[in-house]
Amino acid sequence: MFPMRTRSLLVRRGCLVSIAVSCAVILFISACGSERGNPRYAAERKLFKARKLKEDVAKGGMKPEFLSKAVDGYRRIVADYGEAASQDPDIELLVLSAQMELAELEFRANLLTESRADFERAYDLAKNVPPARANALYSIGVIAEELGESAAALRSYERFSEEFLAADSLAGTVRMNPRYLVTPLKLAELAGRLDAPEKSARYLAEAERIYRHLLAHESDSALLKETQFNLLTTHLQQKRWNDGLALVSELRKRYDEPGDRSSLLYIEAKIHQDGMGDLPKALALYQSLVEKYPEAQEAPNAILAAAGIHRESGRLDEAMKLYDTVRGTYKDRVAAVVEAEWQIARILELKGDAEGASLQYRSIYTEFSETLQGFEAPLRIARNYQLKGQKDAAHAARNQALEHYEKLAAGQRAMGTKIMAEEYIIRTLSEDTRWREAAEKLLSLPGRYPEYTPFRENYLRAASIYERELKDKSGAIETLERCVEKYPGTELAQAAQKELARLTK
């Protein structure tokens, strides 16, 4: 409901946002001072070469051939000097640097399973280097979130909290990276996702305890500011609206920078809108924010929020004007512009202008193809035809959607975009009741994207299609047997065996 301030933003799966993983600790800086012929000099040279290969990977668009060489370079360092690391502290740091940089590189290449495994190894190697150990453990949690594994992410952040946010280590941890302060909030959010509201409430209480402790004992102004904004987030997550408003008022007195004032004004408006239901007050605050801070990060979002209030209240023309303002004034704010474009299409639908809406959706997926709205737009066109009873037109629109998604999946795009396109291909085939093609597509993806572990569950999805949609029991059984054979000993294989037992009893 309430967006966290940028500095304490929670990562959402699918947003393709990297946080802690992107700041792997570079522990070994240069080769100066080492003598030729000794092991440290040789190891330093190999690390230098691996880093050069890593730069080539970035310049080459993460091409597999470049990536493989860089990964091999880092792995050789760890393998060749791992034993010597226990005898030489300098080599120990060098090996740890290689391991951390390897894990980060894999994360950037979307090799999430491999990256998590290598951060686990880095965590073990960093027993004598707390900053690297903390970074590795926190990154493991981030990757679990990226993979959609909420339970695993929860466990990782719990480990982090126990080791690095205990009373005797808290001060040192927040000086390593103030970002770590959001850990209790992440835990609360993950517990909420896992339908554990009592656990979520406990984590929020723990967050408040930590933040109040820091406020009482710390003197660093930047850290105190970070902590106060996190405490505000805690109040909002707890739905303590009056406490939130009181803290907003206090923070406004303390922090007079335009960025802080615009952020606090936006949060105050959201409290009145979503927490207290006072829409006139919220509208007034949004308008004040835009008038006082037109260049602020929150300004286009304030206009979008105000437009949403008008739209929900049936004032469509007023909403349309505000959406036009966003796309005309904030052309460089892509997320805000595409949301405005999407809502304009929705208003055209509400007004009964199906043709205008379809043209608008077409513009969205042409100009903003890699956004969520860009992925949804082609299917929205097909849906409008379907609602009007024009089945042939709906089928043709889905074929156009398939062509669009297939181009995205086949092109030189980021891995996240390609994966999203593959998912929308399956969804399009399903909505067009082309079930056999959907099942075949599902089964082709684990082999094409072996690094993307969620695709392994496609075996269960395909088996369900064979059984329920195609009435092909033998096809379902064969698919489940392939799953058990391919992923023995995993939770996925156990789920497949359970389904097999049901189908064959």
DOMIZA-382201 format. One record per residue (C-alpha): residue number from 1; x negated, y negated, z negated; residue in one letter. Coordinates in pm, whole numbers, always signed. Layout:
BEGIN
[NUM,[X,Y,Z],'a']
...
***
This chain:
BEGIN
[1,[+0,+0,+0],'m']
[2,[-272,-245,-96],'f']
[3,[-591,-277,+109],'p']
[4,[-906,-272,-98],'m']
[5,[-1140,-563,-61],'r']
[6,[-1394,-495,+212],'t']
[7,[-1671,-419,-35],'r']
[8,[-1464,-143,-197],'s']
[9,[-1282,-9,+105],'l']
[10,[-1173,+352,+86],'l']
[11,[-1269,+563,+387],'v']
[12,[-977,+710,+580],'r']
[13,[-1020,+1018,+796],'r']
[14,[-998,+941,+1173],'g']
[15,[-1112,+578,+1140],'c']
[16,[-1464,+674,+1244],'l']
[17,[-1612,+457,+971],'v']
[18,[-1941,+562,+809],'s']
[19,[-2030,+432,+467],'i']
[20,[-2277,+583,+225],'a']
[21,[-2420,+820,+482],'v']
[22,[-2543,+528,+689],'s']
[23,[-2779,+411,+417],'c']
[24,[-3001,+716,+377],'a']
[25,[-3296,+623,+161],'v']
[26,[-3618,+573,+356],'i']
[27,[-3862,+688,+93],'l']
[28,[-4186,+715,+283],'f']
[29,[-4271,+400,+473],'i']
[30,[-4606,+420,+650],'s']
[31,[-4911,+630,+715],'a']
[32,[-5156,+365,+601],'c']
[33,[-5415,+486,+354],'g']
[34,[-5407,+855,+444],'s']
[35,[-5723,+1016,+572],'e']
[36,[-5739,+1215,+892],'r']
[37,[-5760,+1585,+827],'g']
[38,[-5564,+1604,+507],'n']
[39,[-5208,+1749,+503],'p']
[40,[-5046,+1421,+414],'r']
[41,[-5189,+1247,+718],'y']
[42,[-5062,+1522,+949],'a']
[43,[-4720,+1518,+788],'a']
[44,[-4700,+1139,+818],'e']
[45,[-4778,+1159,+1189],'r']
[46,[-4504,+1417,+1239],'k']
[47,[-4257,+1200,+1050],'l']
[48,[-4352,+905,+1269],'f']
[49,[-4285,+1116,+1581],'k']
[50,[-3953,+1239,+1445],'a']
[51,[-3845,+881,+1378],'r']
[52,[-3942,+786,+1732],'k']
[53,[-3730,+1072,+1864],'l']
[54,[-3446,+950,+1644],'k']
[55,[-3472,+606,+1806],'e']
[56,[-3462,+774,+2149],'d']
[57,[-3143,+955,+2046],'v']
[58,[-2975,+626,+1958],'a']
[59,[-3090,+461,+2281],'k']
[60,[-2984,+764,+2484],'g']
[61,[-2625,+769,+2359],'g']
[62,[-2669,+1077,+2139],'m']
[63,[-2740,+1304,+2437],'k']
[64,[-2776,+1669,+2324],'p']
[65,[-3123,+1713,+2472],'e']
[66,[-3258,+1412,+2280],'f']
[67,[-3071,+1504,+1965],'l']
[68,[-3205,+1860,+1964],'s']
[69,[-3565,+1739,+1982],'k']
[70,[-3518,+1495,+1696],'a']
[71,[-3345,+1753,+1478],'v']
[72,[-3620,+2006,+1546],'d']
[73,[-3884,+1747,+1461],'g']
[74,[-3734,+1678,+1120],'y']
[75,[-3672,+2046,+1046],'r']
[76,[-4034,+2135,+1121],'r']
[77,[-4155,+1879,+869],'i']
[78,[-3936,+2024,+596],'v']
[79,[-4031,+2380,+685],'a']
[80,[-4406,+2318,+725],'d']
[81,[-4458,+2102,+417],'y']
[82,[-4188,+2221,+178],'g']
[83,[-4429,+2440,-15],'e']
[84,[-4696,+2167,-37],'a']
[85,[-4436,+1925,-169],'a']
[86,[-4440,+2095,-507],'s']
[87,[-4811,+2020,-541],'q']
[88,[-4831,+1666,-400],'d']
[89,[-4582,+1391,-502],'p']
[90,[-4653,+1196,-183],'d']
[91,[-4573,+1494,+39],'i']
[92,[-4266,+1559,-177],'e']
[93,[-4135,+1212,-92],'l']
[94,[-4222,+1260,+274],'l']
[95,[-4030,+1588,+294],'v']
[96,[-3735,+1432,+116],'l']
[97,[-3736,+1141,+362],'s']
[98,[-3731,+1383,+652],'a']
[99,[-3443,+1578,+499],'q']
[100,[-3237,+1264,+431],'m']
[101,[-3299,+1118,+776],'e']
[102,[-3208,+1451,+936],'l']
[103,[-2875,+1460,+752],'a']
[104,[-2801,+1100,+849],'e']
[105,[-2884,+1167,+1214],'l']
[106,[-2649,+1464,+1221],'e']
[107,[-2375,+1253,+1067],'f']
[108,[-2416,+989,+1335],'r']
[109,[-2398,+1262,+1600],'a']
[110,[-2073,+1387,+1442],'n']
[111,[-2237,+1716,+1343],'l']
[112,[-2050,+1692,+1017],'l']
[113,[-2085,+2050,+896],'t']
[114,[-2459,+2049,+960],'e']
[115,[-2494,+1705,+804],'s']
[116,[-2317,+1813,+488],'r']
[117,[-2539,+2120,+456],'a']
[118,[-2850,+1908,+499],'d']
[119,[-2735,+1652,+244],'f']
[120,[-2684,+1944,+5],'e']
[121,[-3047,+2041,+65],'r']
[122,[-3155,+1681,+18],'a']
[123,[-2965,+1670,-312],'y']
[124,[-3164,+1970,-434],'d']
[125,[-3495,+1826,-312],'l']
[126,[-3430,+1489,-479],'a']
[127,[-3429,+1609,-840],'k']
[128,[-3707,+1360,-918],'n']
[129,[-3569,+1074,-705],'v']
[130,[-3234,+956,-847],'p']
[131,[-3150,+703,-568],'p']
[132,[-3185,+971,-299],'a']
[133,[-3005,+1230,-511],'r']
[134,[-2713,+993,-568],'a']
[135,[-2699,+898,-201],'n']
[136,[-2698,+1261,-91],'a']
[137,[-2424,+1366,-331],'l']
[138,[-2203,+1068,-249],'y']
[139,[-2254,+1133,+122],'s']
[140,[-2138,+1493,+77],'i']
[141,[-1810,+1356,-52],'g']
[142,[-1779,+1112,+237],'v']
[143,[-1830,+1392,+490],'i']
[144,[-1569,+1610,+320],'a']
[145,[-1324,+1322,+357],'e']
[146,[-1416,+1285,+724],'e']
[147,[-1345,+1656,+771],'l']
[148,[-1008,+1619,+600],'g']
[149,[-1113,+1846,+315],'e']
[150,[-961,+1652,+25],'s']
[151,[-1022,+1922,-236],'a']
[152,[-1390,+1951,-142],'a']
[153,[-1426,+1573,-143],'a']
[154,[-1269,+1560,-487],'l']
[155,[-1516,+1816,-620],'r']
[156,[-1812,+1622,-475],'s']
[157,[-1703,+1292,-625],'y']
[158,[-1638,+1466,-958],'e']
[159,[-1997,+1593,-952],'r']
[160,[-2116,+1244,-869],'f']
[161,[-1913,+1093,-1152],'s']
[162,[-2041,+1344,-1407],'e']
[163,[-2405,+1295,-1308],'e']
[164,[-2423,+927,-1224],'f']
[165,[-2132,+746,-1389],'l']
[166,[-2174,+876,-1742],'a']
[167,[-2233,+613,-2008],'a']
[168,[-2611,+665,-2019],'d']
[169,[-2658,+645,-1641],'s']
[170,[-2389,+398,-1532],'l']
[171,[-2602,+82,-1540],'a']
[172,[-2877,+236,-1330],'g']
[173,[-2634,+383,-1081],'t']
[174,[-2454,+62,-999],'v']
[175,[-2789,-106,-940],'r']
[176,[-2878,+162,-688],'m']
[177,[-2570,+72,-486],'n']
[178,[-2263,-119,-612],'p']
[179,[-2057,+81,-363],'r']
[180,[-2070,+370,-607],'y']
[181,[-1829,+178,-828],'l']
[182,[-1538,+288,-608],'v']
[183,[-1590,+655,-698],'t']
[184,[-1317,+667,-968],'p']
[185,[-1078,+499,-724],'l']
[186,[-1164,+756,-458],'k']
[187,[-1098,+1032,-709],'l']
[188,[-758,+884,-793],'a']
[189,[-665,+856,-427],'e']
[190,[-775,+1212,-348],'l']
[191,[-585,+1350,-647],'a']
[192,[-278,+1168,-517],'g']
[193,[-323,+1328,-175],'r']
[194,[-343,+1667,-345],'l']
[195,[-11,+1607,-528],'d']
[196,[-176,+1575,-868],'a']
[197,[-27,+1247,-999],'p']
[198,[-128,+1308,-1361],'e']
[199,[-487,+1367,-1255],'k']
[200,[-473,+1055,-1039],'s']
[201,[-352,+852,-1337],'a']
[202,[-642,+984,-1549],'r']
[203,[-893,+878,-1287],'y']
[204,[-741,+531,-1269],'l']
[205,[-764,+506,-1648],'a']
[206,[-1127,+614,-1626],'e']
[207,[-1188,+354,-1355],'a']
[208,[-1048,+83,-1580],'e']
[209,[-1263,+202,-1871],'r']
[210,[-1578,+191,-1658],'i']
[211,[-1502,-152,-1517],'y']
[212,[-1418,-302,-1855],'r']
[213,[-1738,-155,-2001],'h']
[214,[-1945,-317,-1726],'l']
[215,[-1767,-649,-1767],'l']
[216,[-1848,-643,-2139],'a']
[217,[-2214,-544,-2107],'h']
[218,[-2349,-667,-1774],'e']
[219,[-2486,-1010,-1690],'s']
[220,[-2566,-977,-1320],'d']
[221,[-2322,-1214,-1147],'s']
[222,[-2292,-1017,-822],'a']
[223,[-2226,-694,-1008],'l']
[224,[-1970,-861,-1234],'l']
[225,[-1786,-995,-931],'k']
[226,[-1785,-653,-768],'e']
[227,[-1652,-500,-1086],'t']
[228,[-1374,-756,-1128],'q']
[229,[-1243,-695,-779],'f']
[230,[-1249,-320,-840],'n']
[231,[-1055,-374,-1162],'l']
[232,[-799,-568,-959],'l']
[233,[-770,-273,-722],'t']
[234,[-714,-46,-1021],'t']
[235,[-423,-260,-1144],'h']
[236,[-266,-248,-799],'l']
[237,[-304,+129,-769],'q']
[238,[-142,+159,-1111],'q']
[239,[+142,-70,-993],'k']
[240,[+75,-309,-1278],'r']
[241,[+190,-606,-1076],'w']
[242,[+191,-865,-1354],'n']
[243,[-160,-764,-1463],'d']
[244,[-265,-788,-1101],'g']
[245,[-125,-1138,-1063],'l']
[246,[-288,-1248,-1388],'a']
[247,[-627,-1119,-1273],'l']
[248,[-583,-1283,-932],'v']
[249,[-523,-1614,-1109],'s']
[250,[-834,-1563,-1324],'e']
[251,[-1051,-1471,-1026],'l']
[252,[-930,-1771,-831],'r']
[253,[-1063,-1996,-1108],'k']
[254,[-1400,-1821,-1111],'r']
[255,[-1470,-1782,-741],'y']
[256,[-1426,-2078,-513],'d']
[257,[-1584,-1945,-193],'e']
[258,[-1339,-1958,+103],'p']
[259,[-1376,-1584,+161],'g']
[260,[-1284,-1505,-197],'d']
[261,[-992,-1746,-204],'r']
[262,[-842,-1614,+120],'s']
[263,[-881,-1255,+1],'s']
[264,[-713,-1331,-332],'l']
[265,[-432,-1522,-162],'l']
[266,[-367,-1225,+65],'y']
[267,[-361,-984,-228],'i']
[268,[-122,-1212,-417],'e']
[269,[+111,-1218,-117],'a']
[270,[+102,-838,-91],'k']
[271,[+190,-806,-460],'i']
[272,[+497,-1025,-411],'h']
[273,[+593,-841,-92],'q']
[274,[+531,-475,-171],'d']
[275,[+523,-479,-549],'g']
[276,[+792,-724,-651],'m']
[277,[+1004,-743,-338],'g']
[278,[+995,-1125,-336],'d']
[279,[+985,-1173,+42],'l']
[280,[+1032,-1553,+51],'p']
[281,[+738,-1596,-189],'k']
[282,[+527,-1359,+18],'a']
[283,[+609,-1544,+340],'l']
[284,[+512,-1874,+183],'a']
[285,[+179,-1734,+66],'l']
[286,[+99,-1581,+405],'y']
[287,[+174,-1914,+572],'q']
[288,[-43,-2098,+321],'s']
[289,[-332,-1859,+384],'l']
[290,[-321,-1911,+761],'v']
[291,[-295,-2289,+727],'e']
[292,[-582,-2318,+479],'k']
[293,[-811,-2045,+611],'y']
[294,[-734,-1989,+982],'p']
[295,[-1073,-1827,+1044],'e']
[296,[-1058,-1593,+745],'a']
[297,[-1073,-1218,+792],'q']
[298,[-728,-1190,+636],'e']
[299,[-562,-1457,+855],'a']
[300,[-441,-1233,+1143],'p']
[301,[-333,-968,+893],'n']
[302,[-132,-1231,+707],'a']
[303,[+46,-1323,+1030],'i']
[304,[+114,-955,+1103],'l']
[305,[+253,-907,+752],'a']
[306,[+480,-1210,+787],'a']
[307,[+597,-1089,+1128],'a']
[308,[+676,-750,+976],'g']
[309,[+897,-914,+716],'i']
[310,[+1089,-1099,+989],'h']
[311,[+1117,-782,+1200],'r']
[312,[+1251,-574,+912],'e']
[313,[+1502,-850,+834],'s']
[314,[+1631,-849,+1194],'g']
[315,[+1474,-1181,+1293],'r']
[316,[+1317,-1034,+1606],'l']
[317,[+1251,-1358,+1792],'d']
[318,[+1065,-1506,+1495],'e']
[319,[+861,-1187,+1463],'a']
[320,[+781,-1192,+1836],'m']
[321,[+646,-1547,+1810],'k']
[322,[+410,-1447,+1531],'l']
[323,[+287,-1141,+1720],'y']
[324,[+222,-1366,+2021],'d']
[325,[+22,-1594,+1792],'t']
[326,[-204,-1306,+1684],'v']
[327,[-281,-1187,+2035],'r']
[328,[-331,-1544,+2159],'g']
[329,[-536,-1684,+1871],'t']
[330,[-736,-1386,+1745],'y']
[331,[-847,-1215,+2065],'k']
[332,[-1172,-1103,+1903],'d']
[333,[-991,-914,+1622],'r']
[334,[-916,-596,+1814],'v']
[335,[-736,-408,+1536],'a']
[336,[-500,-700,+1474],'a']
[337,[-439,-764,+1844],'v']
[338,[-354,-404,+1927],'v']
[339,[-117,-388,+1629],'e']
[340,[+55,-704,+1754],'a']
[341,[+82,-557,+2104],'e']
[342,[+230,-238,+1959],'w']
[343,[+489,-424,+1755],'q']
[344,[+589,-631,+2059],'i']
[345,[+662,-305,+2241],'a']
[346,[+869,-187,+1944],'r']
[347,[+1071,-509,+1947],'i']
[348,[+1137,-469,+2320],'l']
[349,[+1271,-122,+2240],'e']
[350,[+1495,-263,+1969],'l']
[351,[+1628,-517,+2217],'k']
[352,[+1709,-239,+2464],'g']
[353,[+1443,-341,+2717],'d']
[354,[+1307,+8,+2787],'a']
[355,[+1132,-98,+3107],'e']
[356,[+958,-389,+2937],'g']
[357,[+857,-164,+2649],'a']
[358,[+712,+95,+2889],'s']
[359,[+506,-171,+3066],'l']
[360,[+382,-293,+2729],'q']
[361,[+284,+58,+2619],'y']
[362,[+104,+111,+2949],'r']
[363,[-94,-207,+2890],'s']
[364,[-186,-86,+2540],'i']
[365,[-325,+250,+2647],'y']
[366,[-509,+91,+2939],'t']
[367,[-677,-186,+2737],'e']
[368,[-709,-17,+2397],'f']
[369,[-744,+349,+2492],'s']
[370,[-953,+454,+2190],'e']
[371,[-725,+309,+1923],'t']
[372,[-451,+505,+1749],'l']
[373,[-191,+291,+1925],'q']
[374,[-366,+361,+2255],'g']
[375,[-330,+734,+2195],'f']
[376,[+35,+705,+2093],'e']
[377,[+147,+475,+2373],'a']
[378,[+168,+728,+2664],'p']
[379,[+388,+961,+2459],'l']
[380,[+605,+670,+2353],'r']
[381,[+685,+607,+2721],'i']
[382,[+786,+972,+2764],'a']
[383,[+995,+955,+2448],'r']
[384,[+1194,+658,+2578],'n']
[385,[+1277,+845,+2898],'y']
[386,[+1376,+1150,+2695],'q']
[387,[+1610,+945,+2474],'l']
[388,[+1782,+812,+2786],'k']
[389,[+1835,+1168,+2912],'g']
[390,[+1593,+1127,+3202],'q']
[391,[+1419,+1463,+3165],'k']
[392,[+1233,+1456,+3496],'d']
[393,[+1095,+1108,+3424],'a']
[394,[+994,+1221,+3075],'a']
[395,[+813,+1522,+3221],'h']
[396,[+632,+1300,+3473],'a']
[397,[+533,+1060,+3194],'a']
[398,[+387,+1348,+2993],'r']
[399,[+187,+1458,+3298],'n']
[400,[+46,+1106,+3321],'q']
[401,[-32,+1120,+2949],'a']
[402,[-218,+1448,+3001],'l']
[403,[-429,+1296,+3278],'e']
[404,[-512,+1003,+3052],'h']
[405,[-613,+1222,+2757],'y']
[406,[-813,+1459,+2977],'e']
[407,[-1017,+1167,+3112],'k']
[408,[-1090,+1054,+2757],'l']
[409,[-1193,+1405,+2654],'a']
[410,[-1418,+1454,+2957],'a']
[411,[-1580,+1111,+2965],'g']
[412,[-1889,+971,+2799],'q']
[413,[-1704,+882,+2479],'r']
[414,[-1777,+907,+2110],'a']
[415,[-1719,+1251,+1968],'m']
[416,[-1432,+1125,+1754],'g']
[417,[-1253,+991,+2061],'t']
[418,[-1297,+1319,+2248],'k']
[419,[-1162,+1518,+1954],'i']
[420,[-862,+1289,+1921],'m']
[421,[-795,+1322,+2295],'a']
[422,[-802,+1702,+2269],'e']
[423,[-548,+1689,+1985],'e']
[424,[-318,+1470,+2192],'y']
[425,[-346,+1708,+2487],'i']
[426,[-213,+1984,+2262],'i']
[427,[+61,+1759,+2130],'r']
[428,[+165,+1658,+2483],'t']
[429,[+179,+2018,+2602],'l']
[430,[+388,+2108,+2297],'s']
[431,[+633,+1821,+2346],'e']
[432,[+668,+1933,+2709],'d']
[433,[+735,+2289,+2581],'t']
[434,[+437,+2424,+2775],'r']
[435,[+363,+2657,+2489],'w']
[436,[+132,+2905,+2657],'r']
[437,[-91,+2627,+2785],'e']
[438,[-90,+2472,+2437],'a']
[439,[-198,+2801,+2280],'a']
[440,[-473,+2855,+2536],'e']
[441,[-597,+2500,+2483],'k']
[442,[-603,+2550,+2107],'l']
[443,[-814,+2863,+2141],'l']
[444,[-1062,+2697,+2378],'s']
[445,[-1156,+2416,+2141],'l']
[446,[-1349,+2596,+1861],'p']
[447,[-1603,+2716,+2117],'g']
[448,[-1630,+2377,+2286],'r']
[449,[-1668,+2189,+1957],'y']
[450,[-1841,+2436,+1721],'p']
[451,[-1959,+2150,+1499],'e']
[452,[-1602,+2032,+1434],'y']
[453,[-1484,+2286,+1179],'t']
[454,[-1114,+2181,+1163],'p']
[455,[-1072,+2326,+1513],'f']
[456,[-1130,+2672,+1365],'r']
[457,[-779,+2654,+1223],'e']
[458,[-654,+2647,+1582],'n']
[459,[-642,+3027,+1566],'y']
[460,[-363,+3006,+1310],'l']
[461,[-182,+2737,+1509],'r']
[462,[-207,+2938,+1829],'a']
[463,[-88,+3254,+1656],'a']
[464,[+216,+3065,+1530],'s']
[465,[+295,+2953,+1885],'i']
[466,[+267,+3308,+2016],'y']
[467,[+499,+3435,+1745],'e']
[468,[+757,+3159,+1716],'r']
[469,[+770,+2990,+2055],'e']
[470,[+660,+3261,+2298],'l']
[471,[+807,+3555,+2101],'k']
[472,[+480,+3735,+2173],'d']
[473,[+404,+3928,+1857],'k']
[474,[+113,+4118,+2009],'s']
[475,[-45,+3790,+2123],'g']
[476,[-17,+3654,+1771],'a']
[477,[-177,+3966,+1624],'i']
[478,[-462,+3962,+1875],'e']
[479,[-530,+3593,+1800],'t']
[480,[-539,+3653,+1426],'l']
[481,[-772,+3952,+1468],'e']
[482,[-1009,+3735,+1671],'r']
[483,[-1005,+3479,+1392],'c']
[484,[-1097,+3738,+1127],'v']
[485,[-1376,+3874,+1346],'e']
[486,[-1516,+3530,+1429],'k']
[487,[-1511,+3384,+1075],'y']
[488,[-1556,+3678,+835],'p']
[489,[-1553,+3609,+463],'g']
[490,[-1404,+3260,+496],'t']
[491,[-1082,+3122,+351],'e']
[492,[-959,+3091,+709],'l']
[493,[-1016,+3463,+767],'a']
[494,[-827,+3540,+446],'q']
[495,[-533,+3331,+566],'a']
[496,[-540,+3512,+900],'a']
[497,[-547,+3852,+725],'q']
[498,[-245,+3751,+519],'k']
[499,[-56,+3667,+839],'e']
[500,[-171,+3994,+997],'l']
[501,[-35,+4187,+700],'a']
[502,[+301,+4016,+743],'r']
[503,[+318,+4085,+1117],'l']
[504,[+206,+4448,+1099],'t']
[505,[+396,+4574,+796],'k']
***
